[in-house]
Amino acid sequence: MSGIELKSVRKSFGKLDIIHGIDLSIEPGQFCVFVGPSGCGKSTLLRMIAGLEEISGGEIHIDGRIVNNVDPGDREIAMVFQSYALYPHMTVAQNMSFGLRMAGTAKEEVARRVDEAAAILQLQPFLGRKPAQLSGGQRQRVAIGRAIVRNPKAFLFDEPLSNLDAELRVQMRIEIAKLYRTLKTTMVYVTHDQVEAMTLADKIVVLRAGRIEQTGSPLELYNNPDNVFVAGFIGSPRINLLETRADAQGLLTVGDCTFRPALDDKLPEGAKVTVGLRSEHLEIDGAGKANLTMIIDVVENLGGASVWHGCLSTGERLLVERKGVQEMQPGDTVRLAFTPGDALLFDSNGRRLR
């Protein structure tokens, strides 16, 4: 297992800066996920680690070695792309072994590695087939197998599930998690899907506009975001973000609910605050808690859960998820409650108030 370290890594295209001096340490054997909106620089950063994109400044270390000027093939890493990139005229076994054969690896060793990878990925029945005879999920497993046979020091995944349908994405997500537990190799994974990030990662790196907004475990980012961007990006359903201002007593009002924020210091009068309420923190008619009224305009009954979309008295939108089927209809009024200590509070610049 090998660690990866980035020191003040930058990337520019002409005068346009894309990656702005990123410092990051990925421990040996860690599953690190880069997540963020389109254009945030996550795939560019991954390609820089792989050596497919030249860096403009800083240093990249793999297993303690500076690899800035090392060719991609000599970095001892393996990359799995969004596109399967399989040779259509070759069988599964030939696709998986292609790199080893080109490197002159002994036939016996090639066969052993292919058999081991096929067993891990449950591809033994398909070794004689060609890609056209496989499903999308099977093709992606072949692409992963092609990376496994190289025995790399680290795996790099660039949105490997984005071409799959919803059911296959869930299946492949589980298979990648199992693969990680089996191989115990350092993995760096890029996705725009925060559900993938939350379910796969040991460590999440949230990126925006070429900068790191926050790093931490999935639950650390979910429960303790540093800013309103991270709070809004991590979590499904999306957190409710409500704008308000502190009154003369330092109280906050959202909808028809006024409450005292759970902060060490009193807020100054007129301070602009964003209140973040996650759907699981909203209860129905909670006694002794802060209450607010929502008029429902859309109900999504999902079987195991119901999602209500509605408006507060101030016109602000609110989303509530309830477990089980709830007999609510558009136009119904519901009284909701929350504990002020569960509300995430952010200042006018989006920074967390603690």
FENURZI-V577728 format. One record per residue. N is the residue number from 1. RES is the residue in one small letter. PHI is phi in radians with two decimals (999 if undefined). D_FIRST is the distance of its C-alpha to the first C-alpha in Angstrom with 2 decimals. Layout:
N;RES;PHI;D_FIRST / N;RES;PHI;D_FIRST
This chain:
1;m;999;0.00 / 2;s;-2.35;3.77 / 3;g;-1.53;6.95 / 4;i;-2.24;10.12 / 5;e;-2.30;13.53 / 6;l;-1.95;16.97 / 7;k;-2.15;19.98 / 8;s;0.88;23.43 / 9;v;-1.31;22.53 / 10;r;-2.25;25.75 / 11;k;-2.49;27.09 / 12;s;-2.30;30.78 / 13;f;-1.97;32.97 / 14;g;1.16;36.05 / 15;k;-1.60;37.28 / 16;l;-1.60;35.41 / 17;d;-1.48;32.35 / 18;i;-1.83;29.72 / 19;i;-2.04;26.73 / 20;h;-1.94;27.99 / 21;g;1.02;25.86 / 22;i;-1.52;22.74 / 23;d;-2.00;20.57 / 24;l;-2.76;17.35 / 25;s;-2.07;14.13 / 26;i;-1.98;11.22 / 27;e;-1.25;9.05 / 28;p;-0.98;5.28 / 29;g;1.38;5.67 / 30;q;-1.56;9.11 / 31;f;-1.75;11.62 / 32;c;-1.90;13.73 / 33;v;-1.99;17.08 / 34;f;-1.58;19.49 / 35;v;-2.34;22.96 / 36;g;2.88;26.43 / 37;p;-1.22;29.67 / 38;s;-1.00;30.29 / 39;g;1.50;30.36 / 40;c;-1.42;28.22 / 41;g;1.79;25.79 / 42;k;-1.17;22.67 / 43;s;-1.23;22.51 / 44;t;-1.06;23.44 / 45;l;-1.09;20.61 / 46;l;-1.11;18.10 / 47;r;-1.16;19.91 / 48;m;-1.18;19.75 / 49;i;-1.10;15.94 / 50;a;-1.27;16.22 / 51;g;1.57;18.99 / 52;l;-1.49;21.65 / 53;e;-2.31;23.48 / 54;e;-1.27;24.49 / 55;i;-1.52;24.13 / 56;s;-1.69;27.36 / 57;g;-3.09;26.11 / 58;g;1.60;23.33 / 59;e;-2.36;19.93 / 60;i;-2.05;16.55 / 61;h;-1.98;13.60 / 62;i;-2.17;10.24 / 63;d;0.97;8.05 / 64;g;1.39;11.46 / 65;r;-1.92;13.52 / 66;i;-1.23;16.37 / 67;v;-2.05;16.51 / 68;n;-0.87;19.88 / 69;n;-1.90;21.64 / 70;v;-1.62;19.02 / 71;d;-1.06;19.99 / 72;p;-0.93;18.05 / 73;g;-1.20;17.68 / 74;d;-1.82;16.13 / 75;r;-1.52;13.39 / 76;e;1.04;11.05 / 77;i;-2.17;10.89 / 78;a;-2.24;13.06 / 79;m;-2.09;15.70 / 80;v;-2.00;17.94 / 81;f;-1.68;21.29 / 82;q;-1.05;24.17 / 83;s;-1.48;26.15 / 84;y;-1.15;25.13 / 85;a;0.94;26.22 / 86;l;-1.65;26.98 / 87;y;-1.38;29.54 / 88;p;-1.16;32.58 / 89;h;-1.53;34.09 / 90;m;-1.81;31.07 / 91;t;-1.32;30.20 / 92;v;-0.99;27.03 / 93;a;-1.07;25.84 / 94;q;-1.21;26.85 / 95;n;-1.10;25.12 / 96;m;-1.15;21.79 / 97;s;-1.66;22.17 / 98;f;-0.97;23.74 / 99;g;-1.09;20.97 / 100;l;-1.15;20.34 / 101;r;-1.15;24.11 / 102;m;-1.16;24.60 / 103;a;-1.49;22.15 / 104;g;1.41;24.30 / 105;t;-1.16;21.96 / 106;a;-1.03;24.11 / 107;k;-1.01;25.74 / 108;e;-1.12;24.73 / 109;e;-1.21;21.01 / 110;v;-1.05;21.50 / 111;a;-1.09;23.40 / 112;r;-1.11;20.90 / 113;r;-1.17;17.97 / 114;v;-1.12;20.44 / 115;d;-1.09;21.76 / 116;e;-1.12;18.44 / 117;a;-1.14;17.61 / 118;a;-1.11;21.27 / 119;a;-1.16;21.23 / 120;i;-1.09;18.36 / 121;l;-1.70;20.26 / 122;q;0.98;23.68 / 123;l;-1.89;24.83 / 124;q;-0.94;26.51 / 125;p;-1.20;30.02 / 126;f;-1.94;29.50 / 127;l;-1.05;28.13 / 128;g;-1.61;31.63 / 129;r;-1.51;32.38 / 130;k;-1.79;32.35 / 131;p;-0.92;30.99 / 132;a;-1.11;34.53 / 133;q;-1.64;34.73 / 134;l;-1.99;31.73 / 135;s;-1.36;31.54 / 136;g;-1.05;29.55 / 137;g;-1.15;26.93 / 138;q;-1.16;26.69 / 139;r;-1.09;26.36 / 140;q;-1.16;23.45 / 141;r;-1.15;21.74 / 142;v;-1.10;22.47 / 143;a;-1.07;20.92 / 144;i;-1.18;17.68 / 145;g;-1.07;18.01 / 146;r;-1.05;18.51 / 147;a;-1.34;15.08 / 148;i;-1.09;13.42 / 149;v;-1.11;15.21 / 150;r;-1.41;13.58 / 151;n;0.87;10.17 / 152;p;-1.29;8.72 / 153;k;-1.35;5.63 / 154;a;-2.73;7.19 / 155;f;-1.85;10.44 / 156;l;-2.07;13.54 / 157;f;-2.01;16.53 / 158;d;-1.88;19.94 / 159;e;0.78;22.36 / 160;p;-1.22;21.79 / 161;l;-1.85;24.37 / 162;s;-1.20;27.17 / 163;n;-1.55;29.16 / 164;l;-1.68;29.39 / 165;d;-1.31;32.22 / 166;a;-1.03;31.89 / 167;e;-1.14;31.67 / 168;l;-1.19;29.01 / 169;r;-1.06;26.92 / 170;v;-1.09;26.94 / 171;q;-1.08;26.11 / 172;m;-1.21;23.20 / 173;r;-1.05;21.85 / 174;i;-1.14;21.86 / 175;e;-1.15;20.24 / 176;i;-1.17;17.31 / 177;a;-1.09;16.94 / 178;k;-1.13;17.10 / 179;l;-1.03;14.61 / 180;y;-1.08;12.00 / 181;r;-1.14;13.03 / 182;t;-1.31;12.90 / 183;l;-1.47;9.57 / 184;k;0.96;7.64 / 185;t;-1.83;5.47 / 186;t;-1.00;6.18 / 187;m;-2.30;9.84 / 188;v;-2.11;12.77 / 189;y;-2.28;16.08 / 190;v;-1.85;19.58 / 191;t;-2.72;22.70 / 192;h;-1.74;26.19 / 193;d;-1.63;26.50 / 194;q;-1.20;26.01 / 195;v;-1.16;26.18 / 196;e;-1.03;22.99 / 197;a;-1.07;21.40 / 198;m;-1.15;22.80 / 199;t;-1.54;21.86 / 200;l;-1.81;18.25 / 201;a;-1.40;16.76 / 202;d;-1.45;15.30 / 203;k;-2.39;16.33 / 204;i;-1.91;19.09 / 205;v;-2.00;20.18 / 206;v;-1.61;23.87 / 207;l;-1.95;25.20 / 208;r;-2.60;28.85 / 209;a;0.90;30.47 / 210;g;1.36;27.49 / 211;r;-2.24;26.89 / 212;i;-1.45;24.70 / 213;e;-1.47;27.06 / 214;q;-2.96;24.81 / 215;t;-2.20;21.29 / 216;g;2.83;20.60 / 217;s;-1.23;20.04 / 218;p;-0.93;22.30 / 219;l;-1.27;24.93 / 220;e;-1.08;24.98 / 221;l;-1.20;25.84 / 222;y;-1.22;28.29 / 223;n;-1.50;30.10 / 224;n;-2.42;29.95 / 225;p;-1.18;29.92 / 226;d;-1.38;30.75 / 227;n;-2.62;33.10 / 228;v;-1.21;35.15 / 229;f;-1.14;32.95 / 230;v;-1.12;29.89 / 231;a;-1.04;32.27 / 232;g;-1.34;33.79 / 233;f;-1.54;30.65 / 234;i;-1.68;28.72 / 235;g;2.10;30.53 / 236;s;-2.44;32.57 / 237;p;-1.12;35.54 / 238;r;-1.09;35.62 / 239;i;-1.09;36.78 / 240;n;-1.44;40.48 / 241;l;-2.06;41.15 / 242;l;-2.11;44.75 / 243;e;-1.54;46.46 / 244;t;-2.75;48.95 / 245;r;-2.35;50.51 / 246;a;-1.31;51.23 / 247;d;-1.58;54.88 / 248;a;-1.09;56.90 / 249;q;-1.58;55.59 / 250;g;1.42;51.92 / 251;l;-1.51;51.87 / 252;l;-2.06;50.16 / 253;t;-2.20;51.68 / 254;v;-2.19;50.01 / 255;g;1.02;52.44 / 256;d;-1.79;55.09 / 257;c;-1.98;52.83 / 258;t;-1.98;53.01 / 259;f;-2.55;50.61 / 260;r;-1.64;49.50 / 261;p;-1.19;45.88 / 262;a;-1.49;43.67 / 263;l;-2.17;43.15 / 264;d;-1.20;43.78 / 265;d;-1.96;46.16 / 266;k;-1.22;48.99 / 267;l;-1.26;48.58 / 268;p;-1.22;51.26 / 269;e;-1.02;53.91 / 270;g;1.51;53.08 / 271;a;-1.09;49.32 / 272;k;-1.39;47.58 / 273;v;-2.34;44.92 / 274;t;-1.81;42.72 / 275;v;-1.72;42.44 / 276;g;-1.82;39.43 / 277;l;-2.14;40.12 / 278;r;-1.38;37.59 / 279;s;-1.07;39.34 / 280;e;-1.29;38.44 / 281;h;-1.55;40.15 / 282;l;-1.72;43.41 / 283;e;-1.92;45.66 / 284;i;-1.78;49.17 / 285;d;0.88;51.99 / 286;g;-1.39;50.04 / 287;a;-1.19;52.63 / 288;g;1.32;52.34 / 289;k;-2.02;49.70 / 290;a;-1.26;49.95 / 291;n;-2.03;51.51 / 292;l;-2.55;51.78 / 293;t;-1.87;53.47 / 294;m;-2.21;52.02 / 295;i;-1.72;54.00 / 296;i;-1.39;52.03 / 297;d;-2.09;52.40 / 298;v;-2.47;49.72 / 299;v;-2.12;48.39 / 300;e;-1.90;45.41 / 301;n;-1.59;45.53 / 302;l;-1.83;42.21 / 303;g;1.62;43.08 / 304;g;-1.37;40.67 / 305;a;-2.68;41.18 / 306;s;-2.18;43.67 / 307;v;-2.03;43.10 / 308;w;-1.85;46.11 / 309;h;-1.96;46.67 / 310;g;-2.85;49.51 / 311;c;-2.21;51.16 / 312;l;-1.47;52.09 / 313;s;-1.11;55.61 / 314;t;-1.52;54.49 / 315;g;1.59;53.25 / 316;e;-1.30;49.55 / 317;r;-1.39;47.31 / 318;l;-2.46;45.49 / 319;l;-2.18;43.17 / 320;v;-2.26;43.05 / 321;e;-1.95;41.11 / 322;r;-2.17;42.67 / 323;k;-1.28;41.48 / 324;g;1.42;43.84 / 325;v;-1.40;46.81 / 326;q;-1.97;48.96 / 327;e;-1.44;52.57 / 328;m;-2.06;52.64 / 329;q;-2.24;54.36 / 330;p;-0.95;54.51 / 331;g;1.73;57.05 / 332;d;-1.22;56.31 / 333;t;-1.86;55.86 / 334;v;-2.23;53.24 / 335;r;-1.69;52.98 / 336;l;-1.91;49.43 / 337;a;-2.43;48.20 / 338;f;-2.61;45.21 / 339;t;-1.54;44.35 / 340;p;-0.91;44.46 / 341;g;-1.18;41.45 / 342;d;-1.46;39.33 / 343;a;-1.26;40.36 / 344;l;-1.59;37.90 / 345;l;-2.05;39.95 / 346;f;-2.33;39.40 / 347;d;-1.42;41.65 / 348;s;-1.15;43.36 / 349;n;-1.67;40.35 / 350;g;1.50;38.01 / 351;r;-1.44;36.41 / 352;r;-1.18;35.97 / 353;l;-1.68;38.83 / 354;r;-2.17;37.90
